[in-house]
Amino acid sequence: MKKILSKTIMPCMYCLIAFATTSLAQNTSNIQIIDLIAIPEFNTNLDSTQYHFKVFFKISDASNAAKAHILVGDTTNSGNVLTAIPVFTHTGAGNDSLVYNTQITKIVNYTATLFVDVPKTELPLMHYLTLYVEDLTGKYTSKLYFKL
């Protein structure tokens, strides 16, 4: 009985592992993102209920990017404080921008910039920022993490 199992089931398990690895590799974007930074913005309005910060990251090929996914939360990959999905716009060669809410920021020297507001009441939960980009074909980049 052991011999039959090892000859029939074990090769099937290897096939499943190989298939899962191949499927994940095929869903990875060729776009590269690096150098994620979040910097608090100076706010002269002390009565503001919002905490403002800038998010910067470098992107290798913004012309093939569709959306950036920004998650702010108490753990990595968590958006329990904020989930923002700015959209990339393309108006010609080298004229790429990132659009979020009413702001449009031009991507300059491969650097994308985004201004984000979080309610001050959520500050105790802000520990990590997670970023990844979705390309025009629906594939995703690897994730970047920033400890806030």
Phi and psi in degrees as a GROMACS rama.xvg file:
@    title "Ramachandran Plot"
@    xaxis  label "Phi"
@    yaxis  label "Psi"
@TYPE xy
-60.8417  -38.5431  LYS-2
-65.4421  -40.0281  LYS-3
-64.9396  -44.286  ILE-4
-62.3079  -43.8215  LEU-5
-67.9261  -28.683  SER-6
-83.9267  -25.5297  LYS-7
-106.319  -44.3192  THR-8
-80.8984  -43.0553  ILE-9
-58.9734  -45.8164  MET-10
-61.1199  -33.4023  PRO-11
-66.4372  -38.1781  CYS-12
-64.1232  -39.9362  MET-13
-63.979  -37.3649  TYR-14
-63.2464  -42.4926  CYS-15
-64.2266  -41.6855  LEU-16
-64.4045  -44.0431  ILE-17
-63.5178  -39.6415  ALA-18
-65.0471  -44.521  PHE-19
-62.3988  -41.7826  ALA-20
-64.6224  -42.725  THR-21
-65.9623  -41.1084  THR-22
-63.1203  -41.5672  SER-23
-66.1224  -40.5884  LEU-24
-65.2692  -34.1245  ALA-25
-74.9917  -18.0164  GLN-26
-98.2653  16.2504  ASN-27
-99.8028  131.48  THR-28
-74.3159  153.871  SER-29
-81.5149  -10.3224  ASN-30
-70.3914  138.456  ILE-31
-112.329  138.364  GLN-32
-123.932  140.652  ILE-33
-146.234  172.912  ILE-34
56.0562  53.879  ASP-35
-75.3743  129.012  LEU-36
-139.519  141.482  ILE-37
-125.821  127.57  ALA-38
-127.117  130.799  ILE-39
-65.5854  143.482  PRO-40
-94.3712  139.434  GLU-41
-72.224  129.146  PHE-42
-124.541  118.712  ASN-43
-79.926  -14.697  THR-44
-86.5702  96.2127  ASN-45
-69.7413  -17.7614  LEU-46
-85.9848  -1.56954  ASP-47
-62.8116  140.867  SER-48
-93.0403  1.75327  THR-49
-111.345  145.222  GLN-50
-103.051  123.451  TYR-51
-105.197  135.998  HIS-52
-148.91  156.217  PHE-53
-100.121  140.929  LYS-54
-115.024  128.379  VAL-55
-120.975  142.637  PHE-56
-156.345  155.93  PHE-57
-99.5757  142.063  LYS-58
-132.542  133.055  ILE-59
-73.7033  -33.9939  SER-60
-144.849  74.4159  ASP-61
-62.9924  -25.4609  ALA-62
-67.1824  -18.069  SER-63
-108.2  11.0703  ASN-64
-94.4638  143.959  ALA-65
-107.332  -51.1492  ALA-66
-142.558  148.379  LYS-67
-105.222  139.915  ALA-68
-112.993  116.962  HIS-69
-118.211  121.481  ILE-70
-119.123  127.72  LEU-71
-118.586  126.31  VAL-72
-164.305  -170.498  GLY-73
-84.2405  -12.3849  ASP-74
-137.428  167.377  THR-75
-64.1643  150.01  THR-76
65.3153  14.8276  ASN-77
-109.639  134.652  SER-78
-114.362  34.4359  GLY-79
-72.0639  -13.4898  ASN-80
-98.8832  -46.2899  VAL-81
-154.17  135.821  LEU-82
-124.771  114.641  THR-83
-117.54  136.433  ALA-84
-129.561  78.257  ILE-85
-68.3729  154.277  PRO-86
-110.864  138.979  VAL-87
-84.3988  136.665  PHE-88
-117.767  149.136  THR-89
-130.931  117.923  HIS-90
-120.751  32.5493  THR-91
126.42  176.243  GLY-92
-60.5177  119.747  ALA-93
76.4422  6.10126  GLY-94
-110.817  65.0903  ASN-95
-103.057  144.399  ASP-96
-137.765  163.387  SER-97
-115.288  127.882  LEU-98
-116.15  124.643  VAL-99
-142.222  126.044  TYR-100
52.7979  -118.437  ASN-101
-101.057  -1.54605  THR-102
-94.1148  141.409  GLN-103
-125.35  119.927  ILE-104
-120.725  128.515  THR-105
-73.7726  140.689  LYS-106
-85.6698  118.668  ILE-107
-121.733  129.338  VAL-108
52.2319  45.2592  ASN-109
67.8621  6.67197  TYR-110
-103.362  122.94  THR-111
-100.104  140.069  ALA-112
-127.159  141.316  THR-113
-143.523  137.041  LEU-114
-100.954  128.634  PHE-115
-125.7  140.56  VAL-116
-116.144  136.571  ASP-117
-130.591  137.462  VAL-118
-58.5854  136.917  PRO-119
-59.8145  -25.8662  LYS-120
-66.2359  -19.0914  THR-121
-91.6557  -3.7506  GLU-122
-53.7112  -40.1237  LEU-123
-62.4654  -20.8541  PRO-124
-93.8904  -7.36983  LEU-125
-82.5828  98.7851  MET-126
-117.534  -33.6554  HIS-127
-137.652  146.454  TYR-128
-116.046  127.559  LEU-129
-113.894  135.787  THR-130
-133.894  135.33  LEU-131
-149.878  160.067  TYR-132
-120.255  141.346  VAL-133
-103.75  131.575  GLU-134
-89.814  -179.766  ASP-135
-66.3769  -17.7829  LEU-136
-96.2867  2.15751  THR-137
88.8342  8.36428  GLY-138
-90.9513  156.482  LYS-139
-114.348  148.537  TYR-140
-80.0908  173.727  THR-141
-67.7841  166.294  SER-142
-97.2237  145.338  LYS-143
-112.942  145.514  LEU-144
-124.665  144.238  TYR-145
-133.936  126.961  PHE-146
-83.5773  119.728  LYS-147
